[in-house]
Amino acid sequence: MVIMKLPPSLNDEFMSLIPAQREQTSKLFEDGKLTSYSLALDRSFLWATVIAPDTEAVRAILKTLPLTKYMRKIDISELYFHESINVQLPQPSLN
């Protein structure tokens, strides 16, 4: 589990990197390296669940995200397990 503290004010440079951040998080989801990614309502924290063998591998994955360099603090905790609901859209009927 990764907890990232965002800066108190988000400047224009930060905001301009959000599309690249979203693109990279989508790629990490597709690659199975990222399984959850959440932003606090007040935009003060990001939470992410990363699949990696150790904290150094997690740090390497985080370095691929354009906004990582702006984070005020990054805490990485190894999880024993993480439960969540797998929400999927119903399969369409072909008849």
Summary of the structure (lengths in Angstrom):
residues: 95
radius of gyration: 15.2
end to end distance: 43.2
largest distance: 53.5
contacts: 197
relative contact order: 0.25
helix: 31%
strand: 21%
